[in-house]
């Protein structure tokens, strides 16, 4: 009889864990999804003193627009890859926004070139990265209603 209690406790724990994980997914706790904006920030090893960036995004899906609040943006969508160029008005932190059909699907990023504050090309881009904030349209609507 003593051996049934540990098995019963383990089965109960496994069931509780399964329900908890399923509940997270049902409640949308796995992250934003649906149409919206991806906010991209270039993570620079140079204290964010960059003037421009050229990068390619792969597997991004359909792009409605690419914009930046602090400079000019140029982009070309070639089906599966999109080349993005951001030129800042003043050197600093490079950020841009993508309008996409699905914010849950983050694109793969390849840095092509980065220019410093004096418009000189960096000798390497291997230490650069991109961080993403995913803002679904449904999150914005919820935020507006809550105010």
N, C-alpha and C positions, 0 to 999 in steps of 0.2 A: 504494500500500500504506500510506502514511503516514496517509491520511485515515480508514482503518478503525479505527485504534487510539483516536483521540479519541471516535469514535462508540461504540465498544465500551465504553470507560470510562464514558461518559455513560449508556449503557444499564444498565451494571452498577450505577452509583450510583443511578439511578432505581429499579431493582429492590430494592436494599438499603434505600432510604428507604421504599418501599412496604411491604416486609416489616416494617420497624421500627415503622411507624405501625400496621399491622395487629396486630402483637404487643402493642402498648400496649393496644389495645382488647380483645384476647383475654385479656390478663392482668388486666383490670379497672382499668387505670391511668387510665381516663378519668373516674373519680370513683365515689363510692358510688351504689348503686342498690338498689331494692327497698323494702319497707316499713321504717319506722323513725321517727326523730324529726328534726325540723328545729329547731335551736337558734337563736333570733333574738335579736339584740342591737341596740338602738336606738343609732345613731351620732348623738350630739347635738353641736351647735355650742356648747353651754353647759356644757362640762366635766362632762357627765353628772349635772348637778344638776336633774333633772326628777322630777316626782312622779307623773305619769300620762300615758298616751298612748291615743288612739283612732285606729285605722287600719283600712283595708280591704285584704283580700287577694283577688286575682283569680286564677282558674285554678289553684286549689290542689288540686282533686280532693276525695277523701273525707277528712274530718278525724275522727280517733277521739277526741281531746281536745286542749284547750289548757290549759297550766298555767304557773305561775310559782313560784319558790322564795322570792320576796321581796315578795309582795303578793297581791292578789286579781285574778283574771282572769274576765272575762265575754266570751262570744262568741255570735254568732248566725250560723248558716250559712244562706244564702239560695240555695243551688244553686251558681251560678258565683262568688259573692262571699261572703266571710266577714268580718264586722265583729268586731274584737278590741278590748277595753278592758282595759288593765292599770293598776291603781292600786297604787302601792308603799306599804309600811308606813312607810318612811322614804325621803326623796328620795335619788336616786342613779342608778346605771346600770340601765336598764330591759331586762330579759331575759325571754323566755318560750319555751315549747316547744310544738311542734305534733306530734301523732301523725298521720302520713300514710301512704298506700299506696305512694307513690313519692318517695323523697328526692331523686332526680335532677331532678325537676320543681320548680324554685323558683317560688313565686308572684310575681305582680306586686304591688307595694305602693303604696298611696296613703295618705299621712298626712292625717288629718282634723283632729285637735286634739292639742296637747301642753300640759300644765300644768306650771308651774315648782314650785319647792320650797314656795312659799306658796299653792299651788293657784290661781294666777292663770294664765289662758290666755296662751300665747305669741302675740305679734302675727302671726307667720308660721311656717309649718312647711316652707318650701321648702328649708331647709338641712339637714333631717333625712334620714337614710337608715337602712336596715336591713341588717346583715350576717348571713350565714347560716353555720352549721356543719351539715353533713349527716351524720347518724349512722344508718347502715343497721343493721337487726337482725343481719345476717350479720357486720358488723364487730364488734358487741358479742360475739357468740358466739366469734369468732376471738380477741378480746381476753381473754375469760374462760378459754379453753382454753390460751392462752399463759402464763397466770400460774401 
